[in-house]
């Protein structure tokens, strides 16, 4: 694998307080993985949601709504750019996520899309809590202070 694919959701850290991290596989069509390998995917305005399986109300699955551009060399069988894609997690992980999300006002945010060593597309998701306006300002202030401290340390030595 010559080119490394690492697509990030940069606004996630600004808008959310990230709590727990999970790495999930994604159920994709052939043209979707080709588009991802070409770097034609976006995590802006993407989100994950829980959905019960029809006919089995006790079983839930996690889906992600994200944009993957159509493959440029695709034919009539090209994929839909913005569709629900199933995340591949273990039942234990799904139950843990479902329990946390339903218990409090948390959400599931995709933060990073990458290709692993085996050539499979993986999505890094976080359970997150939304930040208020003053929390965002506080985190920006802390980042500025840290940057200033690092700059002063460099100048001193």
N, C-alpha and C positions, 0 to 999 in steps of 0.2 A: 504494500500500500504506500505509494509514493506521496500523495497529498493527504494531509491531515485535516479532517473535517471537525470543527469545533464551533458550533453556532450557539451563541449565548443570548439570554434574555437580560439585557443590561438594566432595564427599568425595574426588574423584580427586587433587587436589593434596595432600591430607593423607595419603592412603594410598599414593600412588605418586610416584616420581621420574620426571617426564615428560621424554622424550628427543627424539624426532622427531615433527613435526606434519604431518598430511595433512588435506586437505579433500575429502570424498567426497560424491557424490550418493547418494540412497537410492531404491531401487525400491519405490514405494508404490501402494496402491489409492486410488481416489477418495475414499472415506470417511476414509482415514488422513490425507491431506493436509488435509482439512477439519477434522479433530480437531486437527492440529498448528497450523493457523491460529487455532483457538479456544484454543490454549494448553493442551490436554489431553494432553500427553505428559510422560514422566518418564524421566530418565536414571539414577535411583537403581537400583542392582543391575543395570545393563546391562553387557554385555560383547560383544566381537567375537571371532570365531573363524575359522580357515581351514578350508575344506572342498574336497576334490577333486571335480571334475566326474565324474559316473558315465560310464564308458566312455572317459574321457580322463584317465588317472592323472597325466600331466605338467602338466595345467592345474588351477590352484586358484583359488578365489574367496573373498572375505571377506564374512561375514555378521555382522549385529548382532542381538542379542536385546535388545529394549527394549520398554517398555510405552507404547502409544498407546491411550488410552481409546476406547471405541466412540463413533461419531458420534451425537449426540443425536437428529438427525432422520433417521437411517439406517433402511433397511427390512430385509427379510430378508437382503439382500446385504451387511450390515454386516461389517466385518473382525473378525478375531480379535485381541484386545488385545495379547497377548504372543506374537508369532510371529517367525520368522527373516526378516529383510529383507536383501536383497542390497545390498552397497555398490558403487557405480559408480566404479571407479578404473581408471586405465590399466594395461595389462599390465606396464609398467616399474615402476610404483609397487607393484603387487601382488607382483612378484618381489622387490623391495627389502624390503618388509615381511616376506615369507615367509622370506627369507634371514636377516634379523636375529632374528626370533622363534625360528626353529628352531636357530640357532647358539648362543644363550644363553638364560637363563631370563627372557625378556622377554614381555610381554603387550601386547595391543592394547586400549586403553581409550577409549570415546567420552567427550569432555569437553564438547561444546557442540552443540546443535541450533539451527539458525537458518534463516530464509528470506532468500535473496539478493535482489538488485535485480530479477531477472527473475521472481521469485515461486516459485522452486524451493527445495525443502527440501534443506539441506546438513547434513552431520554432520562435525564436527571430531574427528578421532581422533588419539591419540598412541600411540607405542610407549613403554612404560613399564616400570620396574623397581619391584617392591614394596618398600616401606620396612619396616624392622624397627622395633620399639617404641622403641628408643633414638634412631633417626633421626627419628621423629615428634616426640619430645620436643625434640630439638636444633632442628628447624625451627620449632617453637612458640617456643622460647627466642629464636631469632634474630628472629622476627617481633615479639616483645615488646620486644626491645632496639631494633629499628628504630623501633617506635612511640614508645618512650621518647625516643630521640634526636630524632625529628621534633618531639615535644612540647617538648623543651628548646630547640630552635632557634626555635620560635615564640615562646616566652616571652622569649628573650634579645633579640629585635629588635622 
